[in-house]
Amino acid sequence: MSAGRAVIEVLKGEGVRHVFGIVGSTFLDVLDVLHDDKSVEYVNVRHEQGGAFMADGLARITGMPAACLVTSGPGATNLVTGIAGAYVAHSPVVAIAGGSALGLQGRDAFQELDLVALFRPVTKLSIQVTQPGRIPEVLRLALRTAMTGRKGPVFVDIPRDALNDQVVQMDAIAPEGYRPTHPAPPHPEAVTAAARLLARAERPLLVAGGGVTWAAASALVTRLSAEYGLPTITAYGRNDAVPNDDPLYVGPLGRAGSPEAAQACRRADLLLVVGSRLGQFTSFYDARYIQPGTAIIQVDVDSRDIGRVYPVAVGIQADARETLAALLETLAHVRARPAGSMWQGEVRELRARRQARLLGEAALDAVPVKPQRVYAELRRVLSPDTIVALDAGAAPAYGYDRLHFVHPRTFLTPLDLGGLGFAFPAALGAKLGRPNAPVLAIHGDGGFLMNAQELETAVRHGIAAVTLVLNNNGWGSEKAYQRHFYGARYVGTDLGNPRFDRYAELFGARGYYVERPEAIGETVRAALDSGQPAVVEIPIDPDEFPVPATTARRRDG
Ligand SMILES: Cc1ncc(C[n+]2csc(CCOP(=O)(O)OP(=O)(O)O)c2C)c(N)n1
């Protein structure tokens, strides 16, 4: 078959239905296949960064690989930030560039760059195809890498002279034929040791991270929690790892998280950490949440992060679901008793305290609106199947503690990259992955304009995600640092903006503008029900910032 068809066939074998990118002359042999084969849609975006965030959003929502296909030079360099986002999220995005010709390499030819080197730090594998005949093998290597163990993005450069007009020999092989598809089980001795510690603990607490979601282990977390009275909290940006309506779920730990979850963590004498690196924005790498005497059982599919900052009592390198299943079996075998009722009562009180605190914010009636009130309205109107993508920034960050999630794979955040401009395109990718779910992106004004050009993509491809723009006419999150640590000496933090509802309308999308808090809920609902891409602008109080969590020295005394 043609080399272009081989690329498409390998992707199709993995269930890929959308490929994101901008057309370039280096890879037209691949695009040409899609003229007749409509089972894969080329989502031609307006900036490759938007395409990478879309692929990341799609991969995180479906758990399946997602693909980008871009041209050499700037087409590929524009992808880098989005691929870095997928890297910190362990999201299996396969980025393919039609590269500059092998036959001209080393001459600084048109759009020639060392793309393999460029992508190496932000991928699990970065590789160039050197012969047309090896396209299937290299793409399968890329997919094996992306989908095995801790997942993550990969980059493949297919030079134009290894692709165009080339014919390759390719046997049909299903993914099971070239990559392991069964999860890695835990070592029985490690499970026994963990069960022993759990059975003895007085105040055990489960910290659920992204590994729970990737391993489809949420239901087992809930079972373990219910059967053994084990309270749960979630890692930074991973609120959807467990159902938040569970009576033993306290809240999210970490930056912009819930103080009650932090309190539960400080009180615990044993942490069962499942699928979390205990990264900086979850733990801050210090003792503010995780006390020095606390025993830690850490379960991770990748050994790299086990005991990396906090020493562990038991480290288990294995799949989260397999481990929880084994742990349940062993706990039943040793007839372990549930955690004490004092601890369970303490945790229920912390949970109730959080719920009451958030409920109080529903009464904030200031105009311009306080961001906290926006989230109270969202809690009221969003259905449990809604997917929410949060951008970086201060106004979106209020959402970490304030949004509630019931189902796994419904919360997308920039995680430890903190990249602005993520949420809107990630939401578009999510909507393609789950077309029947309502999808909402939440942005500040600054972050939204970083990828707002993708409104045109959304309209043309009919991707009906809704974007909330919380407008404080500034780079608020950074302004907060200047306010608190630089005596309000503002430099580079004020912005001017168009009316975002009208901006959306110019692209052919729906636009809404809400100034009064009591109108927020119904407007968001109307936008979600419109079945069209829509932007809802809410002017918010420009003086409402959280105090930044930082270790930086205070400058204002
Ligand atoms: C790509 C990128 N550039 C810069 C930053 C630094 N930064 C973090 S938050 C922020 C301000 C965000 O402003 P906005 O999106 O308007 O939201 P707000 O904080 O005002 O709610 C900036 C500039 C970043 N995280 N990512």
Ligand as a Chemical Component Dictionary entry (heavy atoms), coordinates in Angstrom:
data_LIG
# 
_chem_comp.id                   LIG 
_chem_comp.type                 NON-POLYMER 
_chem_comp.pdbx_formal_charge   1 
_chem_comp.three_letter_code    LIG 
# 
loop_
_chem_comp_atom.comp_id 
_chem_comp_atom.atom_id 
_chem_comp_atom.alt_atom_id 
_chem_comp_atom.type_symbol 
_chem_comp_atom.charge 
_chem_comp_atom.model_Cartn_x 
_chem_comp_atom.model_Cartn_y 
_chem_comp_atom.model_Cartn_z 
_chem_comp_atom.pdbx_ordinal 
LIG C1  C1  C 0 1.693  30.018 28.425 1  
LIG C2  C2  C 0 1.807  30.692 29.743 2  
LIG N1  N1  N 0 2.319  31.938 29.810 3  
LIG C3  C3  C 0 2.391  32.577 30.998 4  
LIG C4  C4  C 0 2.002  31.954 32.149 5  
LIG C5  C5  C 0 2.111  32.674 33.488 6  
LIG N2  N2  N 1 0.740  32.921 33.997 7  
LIG C6  C6  C 0 0.145  32.061 34.851 8  
LIG S1  S1  S 0 -1.387 32.527 35.273 9  
LIG C7  C7  C 0 -1.279 33.931 34.347 10 
LIG C8  C8  C 0 -2.415 34.904 34.301 11 
LIG C9  C9  C 0 -3.670 34.331 33.729 12 
LIG O1  O1  O 0 -4.554 35.351 33.385 13 
LIG P1  P1  P 0 -6.003 35.016 32.910 14 
LIG O2  O2  O 0 -6.013 33.891 31.945 15 
LIG O3  O3  O 0 -6.651 36.277 32.465 16 
LIG O4  O4  O 0 -6.710 34.469 34.227 17 
LIG P2  P2  P 0 -6.780 35.221 35.662 18 
LIG O5  O5  O 0 -5.556 34.796 36.427 19 
LIG O6  O6  O 0 -6.833 36.693 35.413 20 
LIG O7  O7  O 0 -8.034 34.689 36.261 21 
LIG C10 C10 C 0 -0.046 34.010 33.693 22 
LIG C11 C11 C 0 0.351  35.078 32.768 23 
LIG C12 C12 C 0 1.517  30.628 32.025 24 
LIG N3  N3  N 0 1.136  29.905 33.080 25 
LIG N4  N4  N 0 1.409  30.042 30.818 26 
# 
loop_
_chem_comp_bond.comp_id 
_chem_comp_bond.atom_id_1 
_chem_comp_bond.atom_id_2 
_chem_comp_bond.value_order 
_chem_comp_bond.pdbx_ordinal 
LIG C1  C2  SING 1  
LIG C2  N1  SING 2  
LIG C2  N4  DOUB 3  
LIG N1  C3  DOUB 4  
LIG C3  C4  SING 5  
LIG C4  C5  SING 6  
LIG C4  C12 DOUB 7  
LIG C5  N2  SING 8  
LIG N2  C6  DOUB 9  
LIG N2  C10 SING 10 
LIG C6  S1  SING 11 
LIG S1  C7  SING 12 
LIG C7  C8  SING 13 
LIG C7  C10 DOUB 14 
LIG C8  C9  SING 15 
LIG C9  O1  SING 16 
LIG O1  P1  SING 17 
LIG P1  O2  DOUB 18 
LIG P1  O3  SING 19 
LIG P1  O4  SING 20 
LIG O4  P2  SING 21 
LIG P2  O5  DOUB 22 
LIG P2  O6  SING 23 
LIG P2  O7  SING 24 
LIG C10 C11 SING 25 
LIG C12 N3  SING 26 
LIG C12 N4  SING 27 
# 
